[in-house]
Amino acid sequence: MRTVVRHPSIAMAVAMSALIVVACGKHDGSPAAPTPPGANIAPPPSGSTSGATIAGTVVGGFSTANFRPTATAMVVIVVGTSITTTVDSAGRFTLLNVPPGHVQLQFSASGADARLDLDDVADHEQIQISVRVSGATVEIEENTREKADQRAEVEGRVTGVSASGLMVGDKNISVPAGTVIRHGGTPMTLTDIHVGDRVHVKGTKTATGVMATEIMVQTGNGPGKEPEQAEVKGAVAAAPTGACPSIQFMVGSTRVATNGSTRFGDTPCAQIAAGVVVEVEGTRQTDGSVLATRVEAEKQQAQEVELKGSLAAKNGTCPSITFTVGSQMVSTNASTEFRDTTCAALAVGDQVEVKGTRQSNGTVLARRVEKKKK
């Protein structure tokens, strides 16, 4: 799995989901759990007849102390399809009949436009995710996937540990003898896992949770543990500070630092600038920043786009506004030409024709917006 911003075993890249503080009772034969993040993620509905079901909750920001859900009229789109939904006032959303294979989700709202990659989505798979979205960056906090053949994967923070298993968020994980547990290439035992560690569990769905066959420990909170690996992807928010090779820049709300050991791929350090879309691999520092081991800039090509349809979800202040035409997010700026209307007069429900260029984040920057007669 790959995310826009992700932890190494489940990809990103960046959307959705649910760090919501909810009391959790004891599970028979399992560790007592503290209040788990993600406990309020609604289970996927059973009405989907084909494809996968993706359900989750979107929360804003990257502070682990802030688990309040957002309600910012955010739209979630399965890129390349007509499947779309709106995040409700509790931060929740559900996508039905998602086609199998590689899936990219786009989270669009005023001040946010981020994409999240999910790999190997299977027919009839049930996926529950919790993500934090900020600007062009999305990070998975919890991820539970259950396939039709009873295989299951769970990724998240450990909220409880016992002699026979774990709690990951609100999910009960039984750990039988012989389960493979490792941190990178280092073998571990169940007693080496602590509350607060981030783990990726593979196993089989049971009536009470998941029986683990493999546990990959991604982070640690005890002395001597290796630093957390991190990946972020998005547009550089402002001109970097410092002098190459040691520079600092923001990707969404994440501060990235480079040094003499950072590899810059095909784009030299000096060409990292505001607006350049980058993919960063590195280690999470104690202050939440990422020390980059690799920075790769995306190659950008201007793609002409023409859209026709009904305008929806208008946000922002003229001349810089955003709106959607179908499932496509459109933005304007001071150079955009408005025909048979004005920026201020443009209203939800208007029939419009948009001509512009595709941006690196998937949105369309409008060169011209023309209002059409209904």
ZIHUFEN-V632338 format. One record per backbone hydrogen bond with DSSP energy under -0.5 kcal/mol. NH is the residue of the N-H (numbers start at 0). CO is the residue of the C=O. If there is no record, write none. Layout:
nh-><NH NH>
co-><CO CO>
//
This chain:
nh-><1 3 3 4 4 5 6 9 10 11 11 16 16 18 19 21 21 29 33 35 37 38 38 40 51 52 53 54 54 55 56 56 57 57 58 59 60 65 66 69 74 75 76 77 78 78 80 83 84 86 87 90 92 94 97 100 102 104 105 106 107 107 108 111 112 113 115 116 117 120 123 124 125 126 126 127 128 129 130 131 132 133 136 138 139 140 141 142 143 144 145 146 149 151 152 153 154 155 157 158 159 161 165 166 167 168 168 170 172 173 173 174 175 178 179 181 182 185 186 187 191 192 195 196 198 199 200 201 202 203 204 205 209 210 211 211 212 213 214 215 216 216 217 217 218 224 228 229 230 231 233 235 236 240 242 245 246 247 248 250 251 253 254 255 256 257 261 262 266 267 270 271 272 274 275 277 277 278 279 280 281 282 283 284 287 289 290 291 291 292 293 294 295 297 302 304 306 308 310 311 314 316 319 320 321 322 323 324 325 327 329 330 331 335 336 338 345 348 349 350 351 351 352 353 354 355 356 357 358 361 363 364 364 365 365 366 367 368 369 370 371>
co-><10 11 12 12 137 230 9 6 0 1 2 129 130 16 17 19 35 26 158 21 17 19 35 37 97 124 94 52 126 92 15 128 15 90 130 67 132 62 64 57 107 84 105 82 76 103 77 81 75 73 91 87 55 53 51 120 117 115 76 113 74 105 111 108 134 106 104 11 102 100 50 121 145 52 124 143 54 141 56 138 58 136 133 131 4 129 129 154 127 152 125 150 146 202 144 200 142 198 196 166 166 164 172 159 170 156 166 167 165 171 209 163 173 175 212 214 185 182 184 180 188 189 157 193 155 215 153 213 151 210 149 208 171 203 173 209 201 201 179 199 181 214 197 215 197 221 217 281 5 279 277 275 249 247 245 242 244 240 255 253 234 250 252 248 289 246 258 292 263 265 267 268 270 235 272 233 275 295 231 293 229 290 227 288 284 254 282 256 289 280 280 262 278 276 357 355 353 351 349 323 321 319 316 318 314 329 311 327 309 324 322 363 320 332 366 368 341 310 346 371 308 349 369 306 367 304 364 302 362 358 328 356 362 330 363 354 354 336 352 338 350>
//
